Amino acid sequence: MDLGDLKKIIGRGTWYDKMALKIVERERRLGRKLDVIRVESGVAASGIPHLGSVAEVVRNHAVSLALRDQGYKSEFIVFSDNKDGLRKVPAGMPDSLEKHLGKPVMDIPDPLGCHSSYGGHMISLLLDALDKIGIEYKFMSAVEAYKSGLLNNEIRDILMNSEQVGRIIYEETGQEKYLKVLPYFPVCASCGRIYTTKAYRFLPDEGKVLYICEGMEIKGKWINGCGYEGEADYTKGEGKLGWKAGEFAARWRALEIRFEAYGKDIYDSVRVNDRISREVLGYEPPLHARYEMFLDKSGKKISKSAGNVFTPQLWLRYGSPQSLLLLTLKRFVGTRSISVSEIPHYMNEFDELEDIYFGKIKIEDEMEAIKLKGLYEYCWLLKPPSKPSIHVPYNVLTYLVKVAPKGSEMDFIIKKLREYGYIKDLDNIEELERRIQYAKNWVNDFKEITETKVELSQQEVNAIRYLIQKIRIEEEAEKIQSAIFEAARQNNLEPREFFKKLYTILLGVPSGPRLGPYIVAMGRENVINALEKALAAVGG
C-alpha cells in the first residue's frame, strides 16, 4: 500500500470513523468547543422495540465510539420519548389498550402486569437488549426532562415564536395546523389525554398554555376529546412539544447534541427541526446521517404497530450479540430484508470476519482488509478478544444437537467436533456452550434447514435433481451417501467438488459431517426443500 492510500484510512477504516472525523471538522468550523461531543439516539416507547429500534441506537453509539477512539470525550445519550401518546394499539397487544389511546404511554397501566406502566414495559425491553449486546449509554427520560425543567428555555423560545414555527412547518411540509394552534400539547387535566388537546394561547408571564380538549384524528381514527378547558404549566412538565413542532430542536440545544442519525421515515420531522433549531433557537443542529429501514421478507417495514415485529431478544435466542452487531453495522445505507432464517448466516459470516481479523483468511485488497478488521472491532465495541473463538458452522451444530443421545449431549457434541477437526482444546468452553445453546434453541423452535445461495453449473443442477429423486426413495444414510457419488459420476463432476457444493448449500461452508447421516438426521424433506430452493435461485 502506498502513502496515498494510507492517507485515505481514517481511524479503523470504517464509515463510523469517517463520520467521527466529519463531526470534528464541522464543529471546528462552527467554532464550538470539543471538550465533550454528545451523540444522541431518540427512541420511542409506544410499542415493542424491534431490530430497527436497536440498529438506530447501535449506529449512533458506534459514531460515539469512533469519536472516543480518535481522542475525544464523547457522551452517548439514549433519549426516550416516553411522554409520547399512544396512537394505535400495536398488533398482538390487548384490546384493553383501546380505551387509553391518546394518553401518554407512561400513564397507561401495563397490560401484562409486570411494570408500573405500558411505556415502562416497552422501555425495559429496549434497555434489556442494549445491555445484552454491551451498549454503554446515558439514559434520559422525556417525562423527567420535562418535569425537571431541562427544556424550559427551549419551550419558551418556541412558544414565543410560535407563528414563525408554524410558517416553517407549513413551508417544509404543507401542514397548516400549526398556523392556527401552538406547537405544544398539554396533557388534559380531565381525561389525561395529550393529543386531543388544542393549545390556543400562551401566557409568558405565568408560564402557562391555555387549551381545550377537542379531539384529534390519530392514525386515521378520530379520538374524541372530553371538552375540558384548562391551563397547563410548561415549567412543571404538564405537556410536551410535538416531534415535528420543535421537540428534537429543543433537545439538541438543551443537551448540545452534535450528531444524531435518523431513519428516513422521520425525514420531514428532522428537516423541520433543523430549521427551528437554526432560525428560532439559534443553535446549529447536529450533523445527521439518514439510514434506511429494515424490511421483513414480504418487503414491509418492520413495525411495532403492523405486528411484524422482529425483536432483538428473538435474535439473541439463536445468535450472539456480535452477530446482531454485524447485522446493524456492516451497512449503514440501503434497505435490507431480514428474517429469523438469516441468523445462522450472520453467525457464520462473523466467524469468517474473525478469521480475517486474526489473519487466517487473507484479503488481497489491503484497504478492504483494514475496513473489515475495523468492522470486526466495532462488532466487539472496540474491545476485541486477544484470540479467536471456536468456529463451528451453525448447521453442523444443529445436526449434532439432533443426533446427540439424550443426557450426554455435550460430551457427544464435543467428541464429534474433535472428530470433524473443529476443536483441538477447550480453552473457551463457555463460548462453545453458548453456541450449542443457540443451536438447541433453533432445533427446538424450527425444523427447516438454513440454506445458502450458490452458483451452479448445468451439470451440478442435473446432479442435484438426480440426488433429490434418490433422497425421496432412499431412507438409509449409506444409500444416500452412495447416491451423492453416483449423481456426481453421472454428470461428469468431481465428487469432492460436488460434495463442497452440497455442503455450501446445506451448511453454509464447504465441508462438514458425512452427508448421508446428516441428510437423514435433518429430515429428508427438509433437505429436499433446501436443494430445491437452491435450484430455484439459479433458475434450475
ROLO-872987 format. One record per residue (C-alpha): x, y, z; residue in one letter. Coordinates in steps of 0.25 Angstrom, whole numbers, padded with zeros to 4 digits, always signed. Each point is the difference from the previous one (the first is absolute). Layout:
N
XYZA
...
END
This chain:
540
+0000+0000+0000M
+0006+0014-0004D
+0000+0012+0009L
-0012+0006-0008G
-0009-0012+0004D
+0004+0001+0014L
-0004+0014+0001K
-0014-0004-0004K
-0001-0009+0012I
-0007+0007+0012I
+0000-0007+0013G
-0004-0014-0002R
-0004+0002-0014G
-0015-0001+0002T
-0011+0009-0004W
-0001+0004+0015Y
+0014+0004+0001D
-0002+0009-0012K
-0013+0006+0006M
+0007+0003+0013A
+0011+0008-0007L
-0011+0007-0008K
-0007+0004+0013I
+0013+0006+0006V
+0003+0008-0013E
-0014+0006+0000R
+0001+0003+0015E
+0013+0007-0002R
-0006+0008-0012R
-0011+0004+0009L
+0009+0005+0011G
-0006-0009+0010R
+0007-0007+0012K
+0005-0014-0001L
+0001-0003+0014D
-0012-0010+0000V
-0006-0004-0013I
-0014-0005+0002R
-0007-0010-0009V
-0015-0003+0002E
-0009-0011-0004S
-0015+0003+0002G
-0009-0012+0002V
-0015-0002+0001A
-0007-0007+0012A
-0013-0003-0007S
+0002-0014-0005G
+0009-0012+0001I
+0014+0003-0004P
+0005-0007-0012H
+0013-0002-0008L
-0002+0014-0006G
-0001+0006+0014S
+0013-0006+0004V
+0007+0002-0013A
-0002+0015+0001E
+0006+0000+0014V
+0012-0009-0004V
+0003+0009-0012R
+0000+0013+0008N
+0008-0007+0011H
+0010-0004-0010A
+0003+0014-0004V
+0001+0004+0015S
+0011-0012+0001L
+0007+0005-0012A
+0001+0014+0006L
+0006-0005+0012R
+0009-0009-0008D
+0005+0013-0007Q
+0004+0006+0014G
-0013+0008+0003Y
-0009-0001+0012K
-0014-0004-0005S
-0013-0003+0008E
-0010-0009-0006F
-0015+0004+0004I
-0012-0009-0002V
-0012+0009+0001F
-0013-0007+0002S
-0012+0008-0005D
-0008-0007+0011N
-0010+0012+0001K
-0005-0003-0014D
-0015-0004-0001G
-0004-0014-0005L
-0005+0002-0014R
-0004-0014-0003K
-0001-0014+0007V
+0011-0008-0006P
-0003-0013-0006A
+0000-0011+0010G
-0002+0009+0012M
-0013-0001+0008P
-0013+0007-0005D
-0001+0006+0014S
+0010+0011-0004L
-0010+0006-0010E
-0006+0008+0012K
+0014+0006+0002H
+0002+0005-0014L
+0006+0015+0001G
+0005-0002+0014K
+0015+0002+0003P
+0006-0014+0000V
+0005+0001+0014M
-0014+0003+0005D
-0006-0013-0006I
+0000-0012+0009P
+0009-0012-0005D
-0010-0010-0006P
+0010-0011+0003L
+0001+0004+0015G
+0015-0001+0002C
+0003+0015-0001H
-0005+0013+0006S
-0005+0004-0014S
-0002-0003-0014Y
+0012+0009-0004G
+0009-0005+0011G
-0002-0014-0005H
+0004+0004-0014M
+0012+0008+0004I
+0005-0012+0009S
+0000-0009-0012L
+0008+0009-0008L
+0010+0003+0011L
+0001-0015+0003D
+0004-0002-0015A
+0010+0011+0001L
+0006-0006+0013D
+0001-0014-0006K
+0008+0005-0012I
+0009+0009+0008G
-0004+0014-0004I
+0004+0010+0010E
-0009+0012+0001Y
-0006+0011+0009K
-0015-0002+0000F
-0009+0012+0000M
-0015+0000+0002S
-0009+0011-0007A
-0009-0001+0013V
+0011+0004+0009E
+0006+0010-0010A
-0013+0008-0001Y
-0003-0001+0015K
+0014+0004+0004S
+0000+0013-0009G
+0011-0005-0009L
-0007+0005-0012L
-0007+0012+0006N
+0009+0011-0007N
-0002-0007-0013E
-0015-0002+0002I
-0002+0015+0003R
+0008+0004-0012D
-0008-0009-0009I
-0014+0005+0006L
+0005+0015-0001M
+0003-0002-0015N
-0012-0010-0003S
-0004+0008-0012E
+0014-0002-0006Q
+0000-0015+0004V
-0014-0001-0007G
+0005+0006-0013R
+0013-0009+0000I
-0009-0012+0001I
-0009+0004-0011Y
+0011+0004-0009E
+0007-0013+0002E
-0012-0010+0000T
-0012+0008-0004G
-0007-0003+0013Q
-0009+0012+0004E
-0003-0005+0014K
+0011+0008+0008Y
-0004+0013-0007L
-0012-0001+0009K
+0004-0007+0012V
+0012+0001+0009L
+0011-0011-0002P
-0003-0006+0014Y
-0008-0011+0005F
-0005+0002+0014P
-0005-0013+0008V
-0015+0002+0002C
-0002+0002+0015A
-0013-0007-0001S
+0001-0012-0009C
+0015-0002+0000G
+0002+0000-0015R
+0011+0008-0007I
-0003+0000-0015Y
-0015+0004+0002T
+0004+0014+0005T
+0001+0013-0008K
+0009+0010+0006A
-0005+0014-0005Y
+0007+0010+0009R
+0013+0002+0007F
+0001+0008+0013L
+0015+0003+0001P
+0000+0007+0013D
-0007-0011+0007E
+0007-0011-0008G
-0013-0006-0003K
-0007-0005-0013V
-0016+0001-0002L
-0006-0012-0006Y
-0013-0007-0004I
-0002-0015-0001C
-0006-0001-0013E
+0004-0014-0006G
+0009-0003-0011M
+0002-0010-0012E
+0011-0010+0003I
+0005-0010-0010K
-0013+0001-0008G
-0009-0001+0013K
-0007+0011+0007W
+0002+0001+0015I
-0011+0008+0007N
+0005+0011+0010G
-0008+0002+0013C
-0002+0015-0003G
+0007+0004+0013Y
+0007+0014-0001E
+0012+0003+0009G
+0014+0005+0001E
+0013-0008+0000A
+0013+0005+0007D
+0011-0004-0010Y
+0010+0002+0011T
-0006-0012+0008K
+0000-0009-0012G
-0015+0000-0002E
+0001-0002-0015G
+0011-0001-0011K
+0004+0005-0013L
-0003-0008-0012G
+0011-0008-0008W
-0003+0009-0012K
-0002+0012+0008A
+0013+0002+0006G
+0003-0011+0010E
+0012-0005-0007F
+0006+0014-0001A
-0003+0003+0015A
+0008-0013+0004R
+0011+0003-0010W
+0002+0014+0006R
-0002-0004+0015A
+0009-0011-0001L
+0010+0005-0010E
-0001-0012-0009I
+0010+0000-0012R
-0005-0013-0007F
-0012-0008-0002E
-0003-0010-0011A
-0015-0002-0003Y
-0009-0009-0009G
-0006+0005-0013K
-0014-0001+0006D
+0002+0012+0008I
+0008+0008-0010Y
-0011+0011+0000D
+0001+0002+0015S
+0015+0001-0001V
+0000+0010-0011R
-0011+0009+0008V
+0008-0001+0013N
+0013+0004-0007D
-0006+0013-0004R
-0007+0002+0013I
+0014-0002+0007S
+0007+0010-0009R
-0011+0010-0002E
-0007+0000+0013V
+0009-0005+0010L
+0013+0005-0006G
+0007-0014+0001Y
+0007-0006-0011E
-0006-0014+0000P
+0008-0013+0001P
+0006-0007-0012L
-0009-0010-0006H
+0000-0013-0007A
-0012-0007-0006R
-0002-0015+0000Y
-0010-0009-0007E
-0010-0009+0007M
+0001-0015+0003F
-0011-0007-0008L
-0006-0014+0002D
+0001-0010-0011K
-0013+0005-0006S
+0006+0014-0002G
-0008+0007+0011K
+0007+0009+0010K
+0002-0007+0013I
-0010+0007+0010S
-0005-0001+0014K
-0014+0004-0005S
+0000-0009-0012A
+0002-0013+0008G
+0013-0005-0008N
+0009+0004+0012V
+0014-0007+0000F
+0005+0002+0014T
+0015+0000+0004P
-0004-0010+0011Q
-0004-0010-0011L
+0013+0002-0008W
+0008-0002+0013L
-0008-0013+0002R
+0007-0006-0012Y
+0012+0009-0002G
+0011+0007+0007S
+0001+0015+0003P
+0011+0001-0010Q
-0008-0006-0011S
-0011+0011+0003L
+0010+0011+0000L
+0005-0005-0013L
-0014+0001-0006L
-0001+0014+0005T
+0014+0005-0003L
+0004-0006-0013K
-0008+0009-0009R
-0006+0014+0004F
-0008+0003-0012V
-0010-0008-0009G
-0012-0008+0005T
+0002-0014+0004R
-0010-0011+0001S
+0002-0009+0012I
-0006-0012+0006S
+0004-0010+0011V
+0005-0009-0010S
+0012+0010-0003E
+0006-0002+0014I
+0008-0013-0003P
+0006+0008-0012H
+0004+0011+0009Y
+0006-0009+0010M
+0009-0007-0011N
+0003+0014-0006E
+0005+0005+0013F
+0009-0012+0001D
+0006+0003-0013E
+0002+0014+0004L
+0007-0004+0012E
+0009-0009-0009D
+0004+0012-0008I
+0003+0008+0013Y
+0009-0010+0005F
+0007-0003-0013G
-0006-0014-0003K
-0006+0006-0013I
+0008+0009-0009K
-0007+0012-0007I
+0009+0004-0012E
-0006+0015+0000D
+0007+0006+0012E
-0010+0011+0001M
-0012-0010+0001E
+0008-0008+0010A
+0002+0012+0009I
-0015+0003-0001K
-0005-0014+0003L
+0010-0001+0012K
-0006+0014+0005G
-0014-0006-0002L
+0004-0012+0009Y
+0005+0009+0011E
-0013+0009+0000Y
-0008-0013+0001C
+0008-0002+0013W
-0003+0015+0003L
+0015+0002-0001L
+0004-0010+0010K
+0003-0012-0009P
+0005-0013+0006P
+0015-0004+0000S
-0003-0013-0007K
-0011-0006-0009P
-0011-0008+0005S
-0004-0014-0004I
-0006+0000-0013H
-0011-0011-0004V
-0009+0002-0011P
-0014+0003+0005Y
-0007-0012-0007N
+0011-0009+0005V
-0004+0003+0014L
-0015-0002-0003T
+0003-0013-0006Y
+0008-0005+0012L
-0011+0005+0009V
-0010-0008-0007K
+0008-0013+0000V
+0006+0001+0014A
-0005-0010+0010P
-0008+0006+0011K
+0007+0002+0013G
+0014+0001-0006S
-0002+0010-0011E
+0012+0009+0004M
+0010-0012+0001D
-0005-0005-0014F
+0001+0013-0007I
+0014+0003+0005I
+0004-0014-0004K
-0005+0002-0014K
+0005+0014-0002L
+0014-0006+0004R
-0002-0011-0011E
-0004+0011-0010Y
+0012+0008+0003G
-0007+0012+0005Y
+0006+0000+0014I
+0013-0004+0006K
-0001+0006+0014D
-0011+0005+0009L
+0006+0013+0005D
-0013+0007-0003N
-0010-0010+0004I
-0010+0011+0004E
+0000+0006-0014E
-0002-0014-0006L
-0012-0003+0010E
-0006+0013-0004R
+0000-0004-0015R
-0005-0014+0003I
-0012+0007+0008Q
-0003+0009-0012Y
-0001-0013-0009A
-0008-0007+0011K
-0010+0012+0000N
+0000-0001-0015W
-0003-0015-0001V
-0011+0002+0011N
-0007+0011-0008D
+0002-0003-0014F
+0002-0012-0010K
+0004+0006-0013E
+0015+0001-0004I
+0006+0013-0002T
+0005-0001-0015E
+0011+0009-0006T
-0001+0005-0015K
+0011-0005-0009V
+0003+0001-0015E
-0003-0013-0007L
+0004-0006-0014S
-0010-0007-0008Q
+0008-0013+0003Q
-0002+0003+0015E
-0015+0003-0002V
-0002-0013-0007N
+0008-0007+0011A
-0008+0006+0011I
-0013-0003-0007R
+0004-0015-0001Y
+0004+0000+0015L
-0013+0006+0004I
-0007-0012-0007Q
+0009-0009+0008K
-0003+0006+0013I
-0015-0001-0002R
+0001-0015-0001I
+0012-0004+0009E
-0001+0000+0015E
+0014-0005+0004E
+0011+0009+0002A
+0011-0008-0007E
-0009-0002-0012K
-0002+0015-0001I
+0015+0002+0002Q
+0002-0009-0012S
-0010+0007-0008A
+0008+0013+0001I
+0012-0007-0006F
-0009-0005-0011E
-0006+0013-0003A
+0014+0006-0002A
+0005-0011-0009R
-0013+0000-0009Q
+0003+0015-0002N
+0015+0000-0002N
+0002+0007+0013L
+0012-0002+0009E
-0007-0006+0013P
+0009+0009+0009R
-0005+0013-0007E
-0015-0005+0000F
+0001-0003+0015F
+0005+0014+0002K
-0012+0006-0007K
-0009-0008+0008L
+0007+0003+0013Y
-0001+0015-0004T
-0015-0001-0003I
-0004-0007+0012L
+0011+0004+0010L
+0005+0014-0005G
+0014-0006+0000V
+0008-0009-0010P
+0002-0012+0010S
-0007-0007+0012G
-0005-0013+0005P
-0003-0012-0010R
-0012+0005-0008L
-0008-0013+0000G
-0002-0001+0015P
-0002+0016+0000Y
-0011-0001-0010I
-0007-0011+0008V
+0002+0008+0013A
-0005+0013-0006M
-0012-0006-0006G
+0000-0004-0015R
-0012+0009-0003E
+0007+0012+0006N
+0013-0003-0008V
-0008-0002-0013I
-0007+0014+0003N
+0014+0006+0002A
+0005-0006-0013L
-0012+0004-0008E
+0001+0014+0005K
+0015+0000-0005A
-0005-0004-0013L
-0011+0010-0001A
+0010+0011+0004A
+0008-0003-0013V
-0012-0003-0009G
+0003-0015+0000G
END
